[in-house]
Structures are given as C-alpha cells and as structure tokens.
Amino acid sequence: MLWLIASLILLQAIFHWLFEPIIQLLTPLFGLNFLPWILALIGLWLFTGRSSQ
C-alpha cells in the first residue's frame, strides 16, 4: 500500500513537471484574453458595412 501511494505521488509529480509549460502557454487561450479583440474586429466589420453604390 505504501508503494502504491508513493508511485501515485511520483506519477503526479512527473505529470506536473511535464505539463506545466503547456499549461503556461495555453492559459491565455483558455482565459479568453483574445475575446475583446475579436469582438472589436467583428464590431468594426459590422459598422463599416457595404458602400452604397
């Protein structure tokens, strides 16, 4: 039982060490920091509209 607990802690530490850089890179994407820029671009696109010819 002690080996099971030790191996689970070791496995969790290894996964944390491997995936920490990926989590740091993907945090802004999942935090939706780009959402105001996309909404601003869509708003500009909608307000400019077609030229009346």
Secondary structure, 3 states (H helix, E strand, C coil): CHHHHHHHHHHHHHHHHHHHHHHHHHHHHHCCCCHHHHHHHHHHHHHHCCCCC
